[in-house]
């Protein structure tokens, strides 16, 4: 027979897993080299959200930096995959599996070449437009039916430059606007959790 304390801890861990309502994931590449690049704007928003709601991203497991927290009175997990972008789905799959999460309560924050810089768009499901992080998440979960917060980064006129473009840092003249966009997207993520996707879409489908 298992000791009482061990049984109590098992029940506590299972209860914690079941109480997690939303998993919010920012996509990006780990390491200083990529820190302020266009492809890492998902990380930037996730970090802003963590600061606002006092979630210390100190847990290092499941191929991610993550931690539990609350947005208003809602239980959430905030996470940044620590694989490279094209393997982001591994961390998402492991976190959802461990915490018995629902793909319908997954919010993925990412850069989007098809939107002009300064644009924030929200949607549920849909295609991946060649975004390697989204492709990885959808493949690992066997479903693309998760919520997305899309941050426009624009695209180069020369299509052959796309791969290098997303790994470049934002231009100096974009810096002031970038902070406003990151703040807006972090607020949008919180509003999805507290008010639902439809209300958040009505509020945040704007261009600064």
Long-range contacts (C-beta under 8 A, 24 or more apart in sequence): 16-68, 16-99, 17-98, 17-99, 17-100, 18-100, 19-75, 20-68, 20-75, 20-76, 20-77, 20-99, 20-100, 20-101, 21-74, 21-75, 21-76, 21-105, 21-193, 22-71, 22-74, 22-75, 22-76, 22-77, 22-105, 22-106, 22-107, 22-192, 22-193, 23-76, 23-77, 23-79, 23-92, 23-95, 23-96, 23-99, 23-101, 23-105, 23-106, 23-107, 24-49, 24-76, 24-77, 24-78, 24-79, 24-107, 24-109, 24-189, 24-193, 25-79, 25-80, 25-81, 25-88, 25-91, 25-92, 25-95, 25-106, 25-107, 25-108, 25-109, 25-137, 26-78, 26-79, 26-80, 26-109, 26-110, 27-81, 27-85, 27-88, 27-108, 27-109, 27-110, 27-111, 27-133, 27-134, 28-80, 28-81, 28-85, 29-84, 29-85, 29-167, 30-80, 30-82, 30-83, 30-84, 34-167, 36-169, 36-170, 37-166, 37-167, 37-168, 37-169, 37-170, 38-111, 38-153, 38-165, 38-166, 38-167, 38-168, 38-169, 38-170, 39-85, 39-111, 39-166, 39-167, 40-111, 41-110, 41-111, 41-151, 41-153, 41-178, 41-181, 41-182, 42-108, 42-109, 42-110, 42-111, 42-133, 42-151, 43-80, 44-178, 44-182, 45-109, 45-149, 45-151, 45-182, 45-185, 45-186, 45-189, 46-78, 46-79, 46-80, 46-109, 47-80, 48-182, 48-183, 48-185, 48-186, 49-78, 49-186, 49-189, 49-190, 50-78, 52-186, 52-190, 53-78, 53-190, 62-91, 62-94, 62-95, 62-98, 63-87, 63-90, 63-91, 63-94, 64-91, 64-94, 64-95, 66-95, 71-190, 71-193, 71-194, 72-190, 72-193, 72-194, 74-193, 74-194, 76-193, 77-101, 81-133, 85-132, 85-133, 85-136, 86-132, 86-133, 86-135, 86-136, 87-136, 88-133, 88-136, 88-137, 89-133, 89-136, 89-137, 89-138, 89-139, 89-140, 89-141, 90-136, 90-140, 92-137, 92-140, 92-141, 93-140, 93-141, 96-141, 103-141, 103-143, 103-145, 103-146, 104-145, 104-146, 104-147, 106-141, 106-146, 106-147, 107-146, 107-147, 107-148, 107-149, 107-189, 107-192, 107-193, 108-133, 108-134, 108-137, 108-146, 108-147, 108-148, 108-149, 109-148, 109-149, 109-151, 109-185, 109-189, 110-134, 110-148, 110-149, 110-150, 110-151, 111-150, 111-151, 111-152, 111-153, 111-166, 112-150, 112-151, 112-152, 112-153, 113-153, 113-154, 113-155, 113-162, 113-166, 114-152, 114-155, 115-150, 115-151, 115-152, 115-153, 115-154, 116-152, 116-154, 116-207, 117-152, 117-153, 117-154, 117-174, 117-177, 118-152, 118-177, 118-181, 118-207, 118-208, 119-150, 119-151, 119-152, 119-207, 120-149, 120-150, 120-151, 120-152, 120-181, 120-184, 120-185, 120-188, 120-204, 120-205, 120-206, 120-207, 120-208, 121-149, 121-150, 121-152, 121-205, 122-147, 122-148, 122-149, 122-150, 122-188, 122-192, 122-197, 122-200, 122-201, 122-204, 122-205, 123-147, 123-148, 123-150, 123-201, 124-148, 124-197, 147-192, 147-197, 149-185, 149-188, 149-189, 149-192, 151-181, 151-185, 177-208, 180-208, 181-208, 184-208
